[in-house]
C-alpha cells in the first residue's frame, strides 16, 4: 500500500527522510485536498502526484521494488493524462 499514507519515517527508522525529502506528499493528502477544494485546477493535483513519484525516486534506490512501483504509477498517470488531454 505504498503511497497511500504519509511515510512514517520514525517508525521505519528513516531518520534522514525529512532531511532528504523537503516536501512529503502521499495519496491520502491529495485526496483530502481534492475533497476540501484546496486545488485551483487539475494541474495542481498533477503536480502533487508527480511529487509523490519524484520523492520516492529521490529517497529510494533505483531498481528497488518501490521505485519500480512509482515509475509504473507515473507512467499510468501520464497515459491517463494524455488520453484525457490533461497535460
N, CA, C and O atoms as a GROMACS GRO file, in nm:
protein
  348
    1UNK      N    1   0.082  -0.120   0.000
    1UNK     CA    2   0.000   0.000   0.000
    1UNK      C    3   0.085   0.125   0.000
    1UNK      O    4   0.057   0.224   0.068
    2UNK      N    5   0.191   0.118  -0.078
    2UNK     CA    6   0.280   0.232  -0.090
    2UNK      C    7   0.206   0.352  -0.145
    2UNK      O    8   0.115   0.339  -0.227
    3UNK      N    9   0.244   0.467  -0.099
    3UNK     CA   10   0.195   0.597  -0.147
    3UNK      C   11   0.060   0.637  -0.091
    3UNK      O   12   0.017   0.751  -0.112
    4UNK      N   13  -0.010   0.547  -0.021
    4UNK     CA   14  -0.144   0.579   0.028
    4UNK      C   15  -0.143   0.672   0.148
    4UNK      O   16  -0.231   0.757   0.162
    5UNK      N   17  -0.046   0.658   0.234
    5UNK     CA   18  -0.037   0.736   0.358
    5UNK      C   19   0.100   0.804   0.365
    5UNK      O   20   0.193   0.765   0.294
    6UNK      N   21   0.113   0.906   0.450
    6UNK     CA   22   0.245   0.967   0.467
    6UNK      C   23   0.348   0.863   0.514
    6UNK      O   24   0.314   0.771   0.587
    7UNK      N   25   0.470   0.880   0.471
    7UNK     CA   26   0.577   0.790   0.514
    7UNK      C   27   0.597   0.808   0.665
    7UNK      O   28   0.623   0.919   0.712
    8UNK      N   29   0.584   0.700   0.739
    8UNK     CA   30   0.606   0.703   0.884
    8UNK      C   31   0.755   0.678   0.908
    8UNK      O   32   0.796   0.570   0.950
    9UNK      N   33   0.834   0.780   0.879
    9UNK     CA   34   0.979   0.764   0.881
    9UNK      C   35   1.032   0.731   1.019
    9UNK      O   36   1.134   0.662   1.030
   10UNK      N   37   0.968   0.777   1.125
   10UNK     CA   38   1.013   0.744   1.261
   10UNK      C   39   0.995   0.596   1.288
   10UNK      O   40   1.088   0.530   1.336
   11UNK      N   41   0.878   0.544   1.259
   11UNK     CA   42   0.851   0.401   1.283
   11UNK      C   43   0.941   0.313   1.196
   11UNK      O   44   0.978   0.203   1.236
   12UNK      N   45   0.975   0.362   1.077
   12UNK     CA   46   1.059   0.286   0.986
   12UNK      C   47   1.208   0.306   1.010
   12UNK      O   48   1.292   0.242   0.946
   13UNK      N   49   1.241   0.396   1.102
   13UNK     CA   50   1.382   0.423   1.132
   13UNK      C   51   1.454   0.500   1.023
   13UNK      O   52   1.576   0.489   1.010
   14UNK      N   53   1.380   0.575   0.946
   14UNK     CA   54   1.439   0.652   0.834
   14UNK      C   55   1.469   0.794   0.882
   14UNK      O   56   1.404   0.890   0.839
   15UNK      N   57   1.566   0.805   0.970
   15UNK     CA   58   1.593   0.933   1.036
   15UNK      C   59   1.634   1.044   0.939
   15UNK      O   60   1.618   1.162   0.970
   16UNK      N   61   1.687   1.006   0.823
   16UNK     CA   62   1.729   1.108   0.726
   16UNK      C   63   1.617   1.149   0.630
   16UNK      O   64   1.636   1.240   0.550
   17UNK      N   65   1.502   1.085   0.639
   17UNK     CA   66   1.393   1.113   0.544
   17UNK      C   67   1.356   1.262   0.540
   17UNK      O   68   1.348   1.318   0.431
   18UNK      N   69   1.332   1.327   0.655
   18UNK     CA   70   1.295   1.469   0.647
   18UNK      C   71   1.409   1.560   0.601
   18UNK      O   72   1.386   1.674   0.563
   19UNK      N   73   1.530   1.510   0.604
   19UNK     CA   74   1.643   1.587   0.554
   19UNK      C   75   1.648   1.578   0.401
   19UNK      O   76   1.673   1.677   0.332
   20UNK      N   77   1.624   1.458   0.350
   20UNK     CA   78   1.630   1.434   0.206
   20UNK      C   79   1.503   1.482   0.135
   20UNK      O   80   1.511   1.542   0.028
   21UNK      N   81   1.388   1.456   0.195
   21UNK     CA   82   1.259   1.490   0.133
   21UNK      C   83   1.204   1.613   0.202
   21UNK      O   84   1.155   1.606   0.315
   22UNK      N   85   1.211   1.724   0.134
   22UNK     CA   86   1.171   1.853   0.192
   22UNK      C   87   1.019   1.876   0.188
   22UNK      O   88   0.965   1.948   0.272
   23UNK      N   89   0.952   1.815   0.092
   23UNK     CA   90   0.807   1.835   0.080
   23UNK      C   91   0.739   1.698   0.061
   23UNK      O   92   0.714   1.657  -0.052
   24UNK      N   93   0.712   1.630   0.171
   24UNK     CA   94   0.647   1.498   0.160
   24UNK      C   95   0.507   1.511   0.100
   24UNK      O   96   0.439   1.612   0.118
   25UNK      N   97   0.465   1.406   0.030
   25UNK     CA   98   0.331   1.403  -0.027
   25UNK      C   99   0.289   1.257  -0.038
   25UNK      O  100   0.372   1.169  -0.055
   26UNK      N  101   0.157   1.233  -0.029
   26UNK     CA  102   0.102   1.099  -0.040
   26UNK      C  103  -0.040   1.110  -0.094
   26UNK      O  104  -0.097   1.219  -0.100
   27UNK      N  105  -0.096   0.996  -0.133
   27UNK     CA  106  -0.228   0.996  -0.196
   27UNK      C  107  -0.340   1.037  -0.102
   27UNK      O  108  -0.437   1.098  -0.146
   28UNK      N  109  -0.329   1.005   0.027
   28UNK     CA  110  -0.436   1.046   0.120
   28UNK      C  111  -0.438   1.198   0.135
   28UNK      O  112  -0.545   1.257   0.151
   29UNK      N  113  -0.323   1.260   0.130
   29UNK     CA  114  -0.318   1.407   0.137
   29UNK      C  115  -0.377   1.468   0.010
   29UNK      O  116  -0.452   1.566   0.017
   30UNK      N  117  -0.346   1.411  -0.105
   30UNK     CA  118  -0.404   1.459  -0.231
   30UNK      C  119  -0.556   1.446  -0.224
   30UNK      O  120  -0.629   1.538  -0.262
   31UNK      N  121  -0.603   1.333  -0.177
   31UNK     CA  122  -0.748   1.311  -0.167
   31UNK      C  123  -0.814   1.415  -0.076
   31UNK      O  124  -0.918   1.471  -0.109
   32UNK      N  125  -0.752   1.440   0.040
   32UNK     CA  126  -0.806   1.540   0.133
   32UNK      C  127  -0.811   1.678   0.068
   32UNK      O  128  -0.908   1.752   0.085
   33UNK      N  129  -0.706   1.711  -0.006
   33UNK     CA  130  -0.701   1.842  -0.072
   33UNK      C  131  -0.807   1.854  -0.181
   33UNK      O  132  -0.865   1.960  -0.199
   34UNK      N  133  -0.832   1.745  -0.253
   34UNK     CA  134  -0.938   1.747  -0.355
   34UNK      C  135  -1.073   1.768  -0.287
   34UNK      O  136  -1.151   1.854  -0.329
   35UNK      N  137  -1.100   1.690  -0.183
   35UNK     CA  138  -1.229   1.698  -0.114
   35UNK      C  139  -1.253   1.835  -0.051
   35UNK      O  140  -1.367   1.882  -0.044
   36UNK      N  141  -1.147   1.899  -0.005
   36UNK     CA  142  -1.162   2.029   0.061
   36UNK      C  143  -1.160   2.146  -0.038
   36UNK      O  144  -1.178   2.261   0.002
   37UNK      N  145  -1.139   2.116  -0.166
   37UNK     CA  146  -1.137   2.221  -0.267
   37UNK      C  147  -1.009   2.304  -0.265
   37UNK      O  148  -1.008   2.417  -0.313
   38UNK      N  149  -0.904   2.249  -0.210
   38UNK     CA  150  -0.778   2.323  -0.197
   38UNK      C  151  -0.708   2.346  -0.331
   38UNK      O  152  -0.633   2.442  -0.346
   39UNK      N  153  -0.730   2.257  -0.426
   39UNK     CA  154  -0.666   2.272  -0.557
   39UNK      C  155  -0.746   2.369  -0.645
   39UNK      O  156  -0.868   2.363  -0.650
   40UNK      N  157  -0.674   2.457  -0.712
   40UNK     CA  158  -0.739   2.550  -0.803
   40UNK      C  159  -0.778   2.486  -0.934
   40UNK      O  160  -0.882   2.519  -0.992
   41UNK      N  161  -0.695   2.392  -0.982
   41UNK     CA  162  -0.726   2.319  -1.105
   41UNK      C  163  -0.648   2.188  -1.106
   41UNK      O  164  -0.569   2.159  -1.016
   42UNK      N  165  -0.672   2.110  -1.211
   42UNK     CA  166  -0.614   1.977  -1.218
   42UNK      C  167  -0.461   1.978  -1.224
   42UNK      O  168  -0.398   1.881  -1.183
   43UNK      N  169  -0.401   2.086  -1.273
   43UNK     CA  170  -0.255   2.091  -1.282
   43UNK      C  171  -0.190   2.088  -1.144
   43UNK      O  172  -0.079   2.038  -1.128
   44UNK      N  173  -0.259   2.141  -1.045
   44UNK     CA  174  -0.206   2.136  -0.908
   44UNK      C  175  -0.214   1.994  -0.852
   44UNK      O  176  -0.125   1.952  -0.778
   45UNK      N  177  -0.318   1.922  -0.887
   45UNK     CA  178  -0.329   1.781  -0.847
   45UNK      C  179  -0.216   1.702  -0.912
   45UNK      O  180  -0.148   1.624  -0.846
   46UNK      N  181  -0.197   1.723  -1.042
   46UNK     CA  182  -0.092   1.652  -1.114
   46UNK      C  183   0.046   1.683  -1.058
   46UNK      O  184   0.132   1.595  -1.053
   47UNK      N  185   0.068   1.806  -1.015
   47UNK     CA  186   0.197   1.844  -0.956
   47UNK      C  187   0.222   1.768  -0.826
   47UNK      O  188   0.334   1.723  -0.800
   48UNK      N  189   0.118   1.753  -0.743
   48UNK     CA  190   0.134   1.678  -0.619
   48UNK      C  191   0.153   1.530  -0.646
   48UNK      O  192   0.230   1.464  -0.575
   49UNK      N  193   0.085   1.476  -0.745
   49UNK     CA  194   0.108   1.335  -0.780
   49UNK      C  195   0.251   1.314  -0.828
   49UNK      O  196   0.316   1.217  -0.791
   50UNK      N  197   0.299   1.406  -0.911
   50UNK     CA  198   0.438   1.398  -0.958
   50UNK      C  199   0.534   1.405  -0.840
   50UNK      O  200   0.637   1.337  -0.839
   51UNK      N  201   0.501   1.487  -0.742
   51UNK     CA  202   0.586   1.499  -0.624
   51UNK      C  203   0.597   1.366  -0.550
   51UNK      O  204   0.704   1.331  -0.500
   52UNK      N  205   0.487   1.291  -0.542
   52UNK     CA  206   0.490   1.159  -0.476
   52UNK      C  207   0.592   1.070  -0.546
   52UNK      O  208   0.679   1.011  -0.481
   53UNK      N  209   0.582   1.059  -0.678
   53UNK     CA  210   0.671   0.969  -0.753
   53UNK      C  211   0.816   1.020  -0.747
   53UNK      O  212   0.909   0.941  -0.731
   54UNK      N  213   0.834   1.151  -0.758
   54UNK     CA  214   0.970   1.207  -0.753
   54UNK      C  215   1.033   1.187  -0.615
   54UNK      O  216   1.151   1.155  -0.606
   55UNK      N  217   0.956   1.207  -0.509
   55UNK     CA  218   1.009   1.184  -0.374
   55UNK      C  219   1.054   1.039  -0.358
   55UNK      O  220   1.161   1.013  -0.302
   56UNK      N  221   0.975   0.947  -0.407
   56UNK     CA  222   1.009   0.806  -0.398
   56UNK      C  223   1.140   0.778  -0.471
   56UNK      O  224   1.228   0.711  -0.417
   57UNK      N  225   1.154   0.831  -0.591
   57UNK     CA  226   1.277   0.809  -0.668
   57UNK      C  227   1.397   0.878  -0.604
   57UNK      O  228   1.510   0.829  -0.614
   58UNK      N  229   1.373   0.990  -0.538
   58UNK     CA  230   1.483   1.062  -0.472
   58UNK      C  231   1.534   0.985  -0.352
   58UNK      O  232   1.655   0.973  -0.331
   59UNK      N  233   1.443   0.932  -0.272
   59UNK     CA  234   1.484   0.869  -0.146
   59UNK      C  235   1.529   0.724  -0.162
   59UNK      O  236   1.618   0.679  -0.090
   60UNK      N  237   1.469   0.652  -0.253
   60UNK     CA  238   1.496   0.509  -0.264
   60UNK      C  239   1.591   0.477  -0.378
   60UNK      O  240   1.611   0.557  -0.469
   61UNK      N  241   1.649   0.358  -0.371
   61UNK     CA  242   1.748   0.316  -0.468
   61UNK      C  243   1.682   0.281  -0.602
   61UNK      O  244   1.579   0.213  -0.607
   62UNK      N  245   1.742   0.329  -0.709
   62UNK     CA  246   1.695   0.296  -0.844
   62UNK      C  247   1.693   0.145  -0.859
   62UNK      O  248   1.786   0.076  -0.819
   63UNK      N  249   1.585   0.093  -0.918
   63UNK     CA  250   1.573  -0.050  -0.938
   63UNK      C  251   1.507  -0.124  -0.822
   63UNK      O  252   1.480  -0.243  -0.832
   64UNK      N  253   1.481  -0.053  -0.713
   64UNK     CA  254   1.413  -0.116  -0.599
   64UNK      C  255   1.265  -0.134  -0.634
   64UNK      O  256   1.213  -0.067  -0.724
   65UNK      N  257   1.198  -0.223  -0.564
   65UNK     CA  258   1.057  -0.251  -0.591
   65UNK      C  259   0.972  -0.126  -0.576
   65UNK      O  260   0.881  -0.103  -0.656
   66UNK      N  261   1.000  -0.045  -0.476
   66UNK     CA  262   0.918   0.075  -0.452
   66UNK      C  263   0.938   0.178  -0.564
   66UNK      O  264   0.842   0.244  -0.604
   67UNK      N  265   1.059   0.190  -0.614
   67UNK     CA  266   1.084   0.282  -0.726
   67UNK      C  267   1.018   0.228  -0.852
   67UNK      O  268   0.964   0.305  -0.932
   68UNK      N  269   1.021   0.097  -0.870
   68UNK     CA  270   0.952   0.038  -0.985
   68UNK      C  271   0.802   0.068  -0.977
   68UNK      O  272   0.739   0.096  -1.079
   69UNK      N  273   0.745   0.062  -0.857
   69UNK     CA  274   0.603   0.094  -0.839
   69UNK      C  275   0.576   0.241  -0.871
   69UNK      O  276   0.478   0.274  -0.939
   70UNK      N  277   0.663   0.329  -0.823
   70UNK     CA  278   0.648   0.472  -0.852
   70UNK      C  279   0.656   0.499  -1.002
   70UNK      O  280   0.579   0.577  -1.056
   71UNK      N  281   0.750   0.433  -1.067
   71UNK     CA  282   0.763   0.450  -1.212
   71UNK      C  283   0.638   0.402  -1.286
   71UNK      O  284   0.594   0.466  -1.381
   72UNK      N  285   0.583   0.290  -1.241
   72UNK     CA  286   0.461   0.237  -1.304
   72UNK      C  287   0.343   0.333  -1.282
   72UNK      O  288   0.266   0.358  -1.374
   73UNK      N  289   0.330   0.386  -1.162
   73UNK     CA  290   0.223   0.480  -1.132
   73UNK      C  291   0.240   0.608  -1.214
   73UNK      O  292   0.143   0.662  -1.266
   74UNK      N  293   0.362   0.655  -1.225
   74UNK     CA  294   0.391   0.775  -1.302
   74UNK      C  295   0.354   0.753  -1.449
   74UNK      O  296   0.292   0.839  -1.512
   75UNK      N  297   0.392   0.639  -1.503
   75UNK     CA  298   0.361   0.607  -1.642
   75UNK      C  299   0.210   0.597  -1.663
   75UNK      O  300   0.157   0.646  -1.764
   76UNK      N  301   0.141   0.534  -1.571
   76UNK     CA  302  -0.005   0.522  -1.580
   76UNK      C  303  -0.069   0.662  -1.577
   76UNK      O  304  -0.161   0.691  -1.653
   77UNK      N  305  -0.019   0.747  -1.489
   77UNK     CA  306  -0.071   0.884  -1.479
   77UNK      C  307  -0.050   0.958  -1.611
   77UNK      O  308  -0.141   1.026  -1.659
   78UNK      N  309   0.068   0.945  -1.668
   78UNK     CA  310   0.097   1.013  -1.795
   78UNK      C  311   0.006   0.964  -1.907
   78UNK      O  312  -0.043   1.044  -1.986
   79UNK      N  313  -0.016   0.833  -1.913
   79UNK     CA  314  -0.104   0.778  -2.016
   79UNK      C  315  -0.248   0.826  -1.997
   79UNK      O  316  -0.316   0.860  -2.094
   80UNK      N  317  -0.294   0.830  -1.873
   80UNK     CA  318  -0.429   0.878  -1.843
   80UNK      C  319  -0.443   1.024  -1.885
   80UNK      O  320  -0.542   1.063  -1.948
   81UNK      N  321  -0.345   1.103  -1.850
   81UNK     CA  322  -0.349   1.247  -1.884
   81UNK      C  323  -0.346   1.268  -2.035
   81UNK      O  324  -0.416   1.354  -2.088
   82UNK      N  325  -0.265   1.189  -2.103
   82UNK     CA  326  -0.258   1.200  -2.249
   82UNK      C  327  -0.393   1.161  -2.310
   82UNK      O  328  -0.443   1.229  -2.399
   83UNK      N  329  -0.450   1.052  -2.263
   83UNK     CA  330  -0.579   1.004  -2.315
   83UNK      C  331  -0.689   1.107  -2.296
   83UNK      O  332  -0.776   1.124  -2.381
   84UNK      N  333  -0.685   1.177  -2.182
   84UNK     CA  334  -0.790   1.273  -2.149
   84UNK      C  335  -0.747   1.418  -2.171
   84UNK      O  336  -0.815   1.512  -2.128
   85UNK      N  337  -0.632   1.434  -2.239
   85UNK     CA  338  -0.580   1.566  -2.275
   85UNK      C  339  -0.566   1.657  -2.152
   85UNK      O  340  -0.617   1.769  -2.148
   86UNK      N  341  -0.495   1.604  -2.052
   86UNK     CA  342  -0.477   1.677  -1.925
   86UNK      C  343  -0.331   1.707  -1.893
   86UNK      O  344  -0.293   1.703  -1.776
   87UNK      N  345  -0.251   1.735  -1.988
   87UNK     CA  346  -0.112   1.760  -1.954
   87UNK      C  347  -0.081   1.905  -1.953
   87UNK      O  348   0.032   1.944  -1.926
   0.00000   0.00000   0.00000
